Amino acid sequence: MLTEDATPEAERIKTPYLATFKPRLMDWSAAKVFALKNLRIAIRYPTNFLIWGILPLLWYAPYILMMIAIAGPGTSQSFTELSGFDDFITFSIIAVFVYQYVDKSIWSVGNNFRWEQFSGTLEPLFVTPVPRISILVGAAFSDTLQCTFSATVLLVISSVLFGVSYAITMVAPIVVMLTMMVFALYGFSFMIAGLILVFKDPSVLTELISNITYVLSPITYPLQALPSAARFAAVLVPSTIAIITIRELAITGLFQPLSFLQAFASMLGLVIGFWVLGVLAFRWGEKWTKEKGSMGGF
């Protein structure tokens, strides 16, 4: 004979997490779990370490070799007048190092939900009782760690191959500015993630954003080489301020407090602006996708 279980539903399905759960804007435990999950998948394939370290060098080596072919192993008068530096190889390598974080935020962080969709885990993620931003931040943390490894290997190998050196004494302010840029890029990647939820296939969108950002960032040429309208747009890209500031610190070894504080304040404005835009864009994308019922669609 079947008897009805008198145990309340709330008591039967009770986990420590749900028992103490309260709605919040950010869940650091969830972010940590998601970051560890991504890192475990990444290090599961040892060849990734080779790709992270070597492939970026192959991407940027043609630009450096082209500079050498055009102007020789040093510099040109026009370049020196525009940039204020007399060695374009040293000039470009530090920018390539910084830009790795931009590229990673565009291609990896923003695309995480698309990969979850391919894996069939996107909808389960969106029914978990955690803030969606926690998942995005966890993905950003794991990708930042991977990028730091890749960018460091790129900087070391490039410095050895081309015999350039940088001011080690400026490590602290460089790390501060790099961290500010990374936080600004988190907001940037949230915006891309929201757009990907709506438009699904990220390849064209990501390629467009990546190329525009690369052109506006003063990587292989000084900012003064851009047309005036492009220079105005370039200062709205976090990598521009970071590259200019970090390049000055690393090459000259001079710390100018006023100049650094101005760059820090500008970057802080970008951090706030991109986080606000990123969170709003992501929430709009999530709401639009749920209303259309296309969360799991391709």
SEKOLKOL-17946 format. One record per residue (C-alpha): residue in three letters; z, y, x. Coordinates in steps of 0.2 Angstrom, whole numbers, padded with zeros to 4 digits, always signed. Each point is the difference from the previous one (the first is absolute). Layout:
% SEKOLKOL-17946
ALAZYX;...
//
This chain:
% SEKOLKOL-17946
MET+0000+0000+0000;LEU-0005+0017+0007;THR+0013+0013+0000;GLU-0003+0019+0003;ASP+0006+0007+0016;ALA+0013+0013-0004;THR-0001+0008+0017;PRO-0006+0018-0001;GLU-0017+0003+0008;ALA+0007+0013+0011;GLU+0012-0012+0007;ARG-0012-0014+0003;ILE-0012+0010+0010;LYS+0011+0010+0011;THR-0004+0003+0019;PRO+0010+0011+0012;TYR-0014+0012+0000;LEU-0002+0002-0019;ALA+0019+0000-0002;THR+0001+0016+0011;PHE-0017+0007-0004;LYS-0002+0018-0005;PRO-0016+0010-0002;ARG-0003+0010+0016;LEU-0013+0010+0009;MET+0000-0010+0015;ASP+0006-0018+0005;TRP+0001-0002+0018;SER+0004-0019-0001;ALA-0016-0002-0009;ALA-0009+0010+0013;LYS+0007-0010+0014;VAL-0005-0017-0009;PHE-0017+0006-0002;ALA-0002+0006+0018;LEU+0007-0016+0007;LYS-0012-0010-0011;ASN-0015+0010+0007;LEU+0006-0002+0018;ARG+0002-0019-0002;ILE-0017-0002-0007;ALA-0007+0011+0015;ILE+0009-0009+0014;ARG-0005-0017-0008;TYR-0016+0002+0009;PRO+0002+0004+0019;THR-0017+0006+0002;ASN+0004+0015-0010;PHE+0010+0007+0015;LEU-0017-0001+0010;ILE-0009+0009-0014;TRP+0013+0013-0002;GLY+0001+0005+0019;ILE-0019-0002+0005;LEU-0011+0004-0015;PRO+0005+0018-0002;LEU-0004+0003+0019;LEU-0018-0008-0004;TRP-0002+0013-0015;TYR+0004+0015+0011;ALA-0007-0005+0017;PRO-0018+0005-0005;TYR+0006+0018-0003;ILE+0009+0001+0017;LEU-0015-0008+0009;MET-0012+0012-0009;MET+0011+0015+0007;ILE-0001-0007+0017;ALA-0019-0002-0001;ILE-0003+0018-0006;ALA+0013+0010+0011;GLY+0005-0012+0013;PRO+0018-0007+0004;GLY+0008+0018-0002;THR-0005+0013-0013;SER-0012+0013-0004;GLN+0002+0019+0000;SER-0003+0001-0019;PHE+0013-0013-0004;THR+0013+0009+0011;GLU-0003+0017-0008;LEU+0001-0008-0017;SER+0015-0011+0002;GLY+0010+0007+0015;PHE+0000-0017+0009;ASP-0010-0005+0015;ASP+0000-0019-0003;PHE-0008-0006-0016;ILE+0005-0018+0003;THR+0018+0004+0001;PHE-0003+0012-0015;SER-0008-0014-0011;ILE+0011-0015+0004;ILE+0016+0008-0006;ALA-0009+0005-0016;VAL-0007-0018-0002;PHE+0018-0007+0002;VAL+0006+0012-0014;TYR-0014-0004-0012;GLN+0004-0018+0000;TYR+0013+0004-0013;VAL-0012+0010-0011;ASP-0012-0015+0000;LYS+0013-0012-0004;SER+0007+0010-0014;ILE-0017+0001-0008;TRP-0006-0017+0002;SER+0016-0011-0001;VAL+0014+0009-0009;GLY-0011+0006-0014;ASN-0009-0017-0002;ASN+0016-0010-0001;PHE-0001-0002-0019;ARG-0018-0005+0001;TRP+0005-0014+0011;GLU+0014-0005-0011;GLN-0013+0000-0014;PHE-0011-0012+0010;SER+0015-0011+0003;GLY+0004+0000-0019;THR+0017+0008+0003;LEU-0003+0017-0006;GLU+0005-0002-0018;PRO+0016-0010+0004;LEU+0004+0015+0012;PHE-0001+0012-0014;VAL+0011-0009-0011;THR+0014-0001+0012;PRO+0015+0012-0003;VAL-0003+0011+0015;PRO-0008+0017+0003;ARG-0018-0001+0005;ILE+0003+0012+0014;SER+0011-0012+0008;ILE-0014-0013+0001;LEU-0011+0014+0008;VAL+0013+0006+0012;GLY+0003-0018+0006;ALA-0019-0003+0003;ALA+0000+0017+0009;PHE+0014-0005+0011;SER-0008-0017+0005;ASP-0017+0009+0003;THR+0009+0013+0011;LEU+0008-0013+0011;GLN-0017-0009+0002;CYS-0009+0017+0004;THR+0013+0005+0013;PHE-0003-0016+0009;SER-0019+0003-0001;ALA+0001+0018+0005;THR+0011-0003+0014;VAL-0011-0014+0008;LEU-0015+0012-0003;LEU+0009+0014+0009;VAL+0006-0011+0015;ILE-0017-0008+0002;SER-0010+0016-0001;SER+0012+0009+0012;VAL-0003-0014+0013;LEU-0018-0001-0002;PHE-0003+0018+0001;GLY+0014+0005+0011;VAL+0008+0013-0011;SER+0018+0004-0001;TYR+0012+0009-0012;ALA+0016+0009+0000;ILE+0014-0013-0003;THR+0013+0014-0001;MET-0008+0005-0017;VAL+0003-0017-0008;ALA+0014+0007-0012;PRO-0010+0014-0008;ILE-0015-0010-0001;VAL+0009-0014-0009;VAL+0007+0013-0012;MET-0018+0007-0004;LEU-0007-0017-0001;THR+0013-0006-0013;MET-0003+0016-0010;MET-0018-0004-0001;VAL+0003-0018-0005;PHE+0011+0005-0014;ALA-0013+0012-0006;LEU-0013-0014+0001;TYR+0011-0011-0011;GLY-0002+0012-0014;PHE-0019+0001+0004;SER-0001-0019-0001;PHE+0010+0000-0017;MET-0014+0011-0007;ILE-0013-0012+0006;ALA+0009-0015-0007;GLY+0000+0008-0017;LEU-0018+0003+0001;ILE-0003-0018+0005;LEU+0009-0006-0016;VAL-0012+0010-0010;PHE-0016-0003+0009;LYS+0004-0017+0006;ASP-0013-0002+0014;PRO+0007+0011+0014;SER-0014-0003+0013;VAL-0011+0016-0004;LEU+0015+0011-0004;THR+0009-0005+0016;GLU-0015+0002+0010;LEU-0003+0017-0006;ILE+0018+0006+0002;SER+0000-0008+0018;ASN-0016+0008+0006;ILE+0005+0018-0007;THR+0017-0001+0008;TYR-0007-0006+0016;VAL-0013+0014+0001;LEU+0014+0013-0004;SER+0012-0006+0012;PRO-0002+0007+0018;ILE-0002-0016+0009;THR-0015+0000+0011;TYR-0003+0019-0001;PRO+0012+0015-0002;LEU+0003+0008-0017;GLN-0009+0015+0005;ALA-0016-0010+0000;LEU+0000-0002-0019;PRO-0007+0013-0012;SER+0012+0013-0007;ALA+0001-0009-0017;ALA+0003-0017+0008;ARG+0014+0007+0011;PHE+0009+0006-0016;ALA-0002-0017-0008;ALA+0005-0008+0017;VAL+0018+0008+0000;LEU+0003-0009-0017;VAL-0002-0017+0008;PRO+0017-0006+0008;SER-0009-0006+0016;THR-0007+0017+0005;ILE+0017+0008+0003;ALA+0007-0016+0007;ILE-0014-0002+0013;ILE+0000+0018+0005;THR+0019+0000+0003;ILE+0001-0017+0008;ARG-0015+0003+0011;GLU+0008+0017+0006;LEU+0017-0008+0004;ALA-0007-0016+0008;ILE-0013+0009+0011;THR+0009+0016+0005;GLY+0017-0007+0000;LEU+0006+0017-0007;PHE+0012+0001-0015;GLN-0002+0017-0009;PRO+0014+0001-0013;LEU-0009+0013-0011;SER-0016-0009+0000;PHE+0008-0017-0003;LEU+0010+0007-0015;GLN-0015+0007-0008;ALA-0009-0016+0001;PHE+0015-0009-0006;ALA+0001+0011-0015;SER-0018-0002-0004;MET+0002-0019+0001;LEU+0015+0001-0011;GLY-0010+0009-0013;LEU-0014-0013+0001;VAL+0013-0014-0002;ILE+0007+0008-0016;GLY-0017+0004-0007;PHE-0008-0018+0004;TRP+0016-0009-0007;VAL-0001+0010-0016;LEU-0019-0002-0002;GLY+0001-0019+0006;VAL+0014-0005-0012;LEU-0008+0010-0015;ALA-0017-0008+0004;PHE+0007-0017+0001;ARG+0010+0001-0016;TRP-0015+0007-0009;GLY-0010-0015+0007;GLU+0013-0012-0005;LYS+0002+0007-0018;TRP-0019+0001-0002;THR-0002-0018+0006;LYS+0013-0007-0012;GLU-0007+0010-0015;LYS-0017-0007+0003;GLY+0007-0018+0003;SER-0010-0001+0016;MET+0014-0004+0013;GLY-0006-0017+0005;GLY-0019+0004-0003;PHE-0012+0001+0015;
//
